[in-house]
Amino acid sequence: QAFLAVLIFSLTLGLLSKIPLGSKVKTATGNEVRMNGFLSLITILALMPVVVYKKIDISLVQSKFFYLMISAFILAFVKATIARLSARFMPGRKYNVNPKGNTGNWIVDFFHGREFNPQVMGLDMKLQTFRFSMIGLALLNVAMVVDDVVKHGGKVNPLVVMGSAFQVLYALDAMFFEEYFFFSHDAMNSGFGYSLASSYHTFPFLPTLITRYLISRGPTLPWYNLVAIAVMNALGYIIFRASETQRCEFAKDPNSAAMKNLETLPTAGGRKVLISGWWGLLRHPNYLGEILIQWSWVLPAVKVAGRVDLLIYYLPIFTTLVLLMRCRQMNAKNRKKYGNAWQSYCERVPSNLIPKVY
């Protein structure tokens, strides 16, 4: 039952992606994809009032939560297998080949993916997996909160609503700025293999562990704590969205009118490095925003979780560690890519995430 629900959800996303609305964007492989992920998300969420009105049982999300997660793992394996067979029997263009996934070792190649952006039946599999992640995050949260409200006769726990609302807004933002996904680290540097597919398919279940925990424990906090958590989330979002928009717009067209007020540094390869705006304050401001956002998700549950129920801390701790490592990786990569220009930038902007701290 759980696997069927996950499969239907994935197939629905594929069908919705065929809606002829939204702008078209050309990927690195030369294929055009339509940016209608936000429309797909709104369409799916708009069905929730109908579900409530028709008294359709959505307790499946709560009662079979971990079965749904395992089903997402299985579906990721299926998709990675399809991508592997597609690369074998319908090879893409040479610049779509992922070096890490073409070692000759079947297990390694399956894990990393033979291609960066495989297309199956006209669908960009990496984009579809990203949509599964973000739209799934929003849907799980809304379904669990609605089910809880219905069970309690309309009674609402502010902490539950706040915690889930943060995650739904995160998903809405990701789908509204869906085009920027193609400028992300995963889109540009990761092949479509089981590693990427499984991480995206299971991501919706990690933040919603917190929502599920809040519903189960029903904690309360003073109003000023709620305000402080909301401010932290808003600060993280502002930093993340503003810096990410600057980065992606600069990557699209460094000479656009929107970039004319930002200072850049020329490199030996003819490229430019952005050295003003948010990127004149920190080398990786988008990572700082992401860390603040994800820690704000778990703060509503800290009072009852304490140092006992540690599982809910998994995502923010894991994200923080990964982004700290990625700071080092990106610094090394950019030093090799931009040479002396990157060294000059680092002298001008010495901090990675926190001014004068790190």
N, C-alpha and C positions, 0 to 999 in steps of 0.2 A: 504493500500500500504506500509506504513512504517513497520507495524508488519510483513508483508510478507517478506520484505527485511531483517529484523532482524532474522526471523525464518530461512530463506535460508542461511544466514551467519552462524548461529549456526549449522545447519545441515552440511554445507560445512566443518566446522572445525571438526565435528565428522567423516566425510568421509576421510578427509586428515590425521587424526590421525591413520587411518588404513594402511597408506602407510608403507610397511615393510622396512623402512630405519631409521637409528638412533639406539643408544644403548638402552638397556632395563634396567629399574630400578625397584627394588622391593620396594613397598610401605610398610607402617607400618602394613597394613592389610594382607600382604603376597602376594598381587597381583602384577603382573609385568605390567608395562606400558612402552610404547616406547617414547623416547625423540625425537620427530620430530616436536616440536612446531616451531623451527627456520625455518625449511624447509617449514612448512605450511605458515608462515609469508612471506617468500621470494616468494613462489609460488603465493600467493594472490597479493602481490605488483607487481610482474612481469606481471600481467594481465593489469595493469593500462595503459601502452603504447598501448595495443590493444584496450582498451576502448576509448582512445583519437583518435586513428586511425579510428575506426569505428564510431566515433562521437556519442557515446552512452551518453545519457543525465544523468549526475551525479549531477545535481543541486538539486536532491532529498535530498542530505545530508544537504544542506543549507536551502532549503525551508521547509523541514519537520523535522528539527533538533530535536525539542521538541517532535514531534510525535514518532520519533525513540527512544528517551529517555524513553518515557512512554511505548513504546512497549518492551523495554529492562526490565523495571519494571515488566510488565505482564509476560514476558518469565521467569523471575526469580521466580515469584510466581508459574508458571507451573512446573518448575524444582524442586522447593522445595516441591511441592505437590507430584511429582513423587518419590522423595527421601523418603518422609514420607510414601507413600504407599508401596514402596520397603522394607522399614524397617519393615512395618507391616506384609506383606505377604511373604517376602523373607528375614527373619532376617539374619544379618551377624554374624561374629564371636564375641565372648564376648568382646575381647579387642578393637573392633571397636565401641563399645557403648559409646555415649557421655553422661556423667552424667547430664549435664545441660539440655539435651534434653529428659530426661526420668523421668520427674517429675510426670507424670500422668495428668498434665494440658495440654490439646490439643493445646491451643494457645502458651503457653511457649515452648512446645516441637516442634511445627512447626517453631517457630521463631529461636530456637537454633539448631535444627536438631537432630534426633535420633542417627545418626551415624556420625563418623568422615569422613570416605571416602567411601560413597556408590558407588557401581558399577551397572550400568544399561546397558545392551546389550554389555558388555565387555568394557565399557568406564568408566574411573574414573571421576565422575561428578565434583569433586573439581578441578581437573586438567583442565577439559574442560572449567570450569568457569573462571579459571585463564587465559587460552588462549583467551577466549572471551574478557576478559578485556584488555590484552596487544595487541593482534592483532587488536582488534577493535579500540584501541587508534591510532595505526599506520595508519589503513585504513581510519578512519575519517579525520585525518590530511592530508594525501596525496590527498584524494578525494576533500576536500575543497580547498586546495591550487591549485591543477590542474584545478578545475572548475574556480577559480578566475583568473588564468593565461590565460586560454582560453577566458574568457569573456573580458579580457583587451588586447587581441591581442598579448599575449606574454610578456606583461609588468610585471615585478616582483618587489614586495616590499621587500627589504632586511629584514625588521623586521618581516614580515609574514613568510618568509622562515626560518629565524633564530628561531622564536618561535616554529614553527611546527617541524623543524629539531631536536630540543632538545627532543621533545616528541617522535618522531619516533626512535631516537637513544636509548631512554630509553626503548622503547618496544623491539627493536632489542636485547639490552643487556639482558633483562628479558627472552627472548626466547632462546638466545644463552646459557645462564646459567640456563636453565629451571630446571635442576635437583636440583638446590639449593632451589627451591620452597618448596620441601618436608622438608626443615629444617627451614621454616619460622614459625612465630607465628601462622598464620592462619592455616597452614597445620597441625601443631602439636597439637594445643590447641583449635581449633574452630570446632564445628560440622557443617555439611552441612545442614543448614536450610535457612529460608528466609532472615535472617540477613546477612549471608555471601553471599548468591546468589545475593541479591539485591545490596549490596555494590560493588561487582565485576562487575555486569552487567551495573551499572550506572557509574562506574569510568571513562570509556572512554569519557563520555560526559562532565566531569568536567574540565579537562585540555583543551579540545577542545572548551569550552566556550571562552577561551582566544584567541585561533586561530580565531574563528568566530568573536570575537570583533575586533581583529587586522585587519581582512579583511574588516570589516564594516567601521572602523574609518580611516584606512590607515595612521597611525602616522609615523613620521620620527624622527630620533635621529642622533646626530653627530657620526662619526666613532669611536671616543674614548669611547663613551658610549656602543656601540656595542661590542667593545673589552672587556670592563669591565664586561659586562653581560656574554660574552662567557667564560671569565676566571673564573667567579663565577660558571658557570655550569660545566666547566671542573674540577675545584677543588672539587666540590661536588661529581662528578662522580668518581674521583680518590679515594676519601676517602670512598665512599660507596662501590665501587667494590672491592677495595683492602681489606677492613676490612671484608666485607661480604664473600669474598672468603676464607680468613683465618678462619673465624668462621665456615663456612660450611664444609671445608676440615677437620678441626679439629673435627667436629661432626661426619663426616664419619669415620675417622680413626685417633685417637690421636697419634698413633705410626707410622704413615706413614713417608716416607722419606722427604716429603715436610714440615713436622712439626718438623723435628729434630733440626732445628736452633731456634725454638721458646721455650721460657721458660714456664713451667707449674707449677701449685701448686696442690699437691695431697690433696684429701679430705677424710673424714672418711668413706665415702661410696665406696671408691675405684675409684672414678672418678677423673678427672683432670680439673683444671680451667686454661684457657689460660691467661697468665699475661704479655706477651710481644708482640712485633709488635704493631699494631694499638691498640690492647686491653691493652697494657701497657701504653698507653697515655690517653685513655678515657674508661669509662665503656661501652659506647654505641656509638662508632664512626660511625656505619652504620646509626644510626638515624640522626646524624649531617649531613652526606652526603646526605641523603634523603631530609632533610629540605633545604639545599643549592640548590639542584636540583630543587625542586618545587618552590622556590622563584625566581629562575632564569627564570622560565617559564613565570611568570607574569610581570617581570620588563620591558619587551619591551612595555607593555601597560600602565605603570604607568603614563607617561607624559600626556596622554589624559584622563585616567580614574580618576586620582587625588583622591579626597575624595567624589566623586559623584557616579560613577559607581562602586559600591562596590561588586557586585556579582562575578566579576572575581577574587577577593581576597579570595573567599570562600575556595578553595582547599588548598593553602599554609597555611592559618590561621588554618583551621581544622586539617591538617596534623601536624602542629607544636604543637597544643594543645594536640592532641592524643598521639604523641610521648613523650611529656613531662609527661603525665600521665602514659604512658607505662614504662618510666624510673623508676618511683616510684614502679609500679607494679612488674617489673622484679627484682628490687633490693630486694623487700620484698620476692618474690618467691625464688630468689637465696639464700637469707639469710636463709630461711627455708630449702632449698635443700642441701646447702653446709656447713652450720653451721659456725664454726670458720674459715674455709678456706676462706669463702666469706668475713668475717670481716677483715681478713689479707689482702685480695685483695683490699678492700675498703680503707684501711689505706695506701696501696701502690699507689693506683690509686683513688684519692679523687673526681675527676671531672666526671660528667656524660656526658656532651656534649661539654662544652667549658672549656679548661684548666684554672684553677684558677678563674673561673667565676661561672660555674654551673656544 
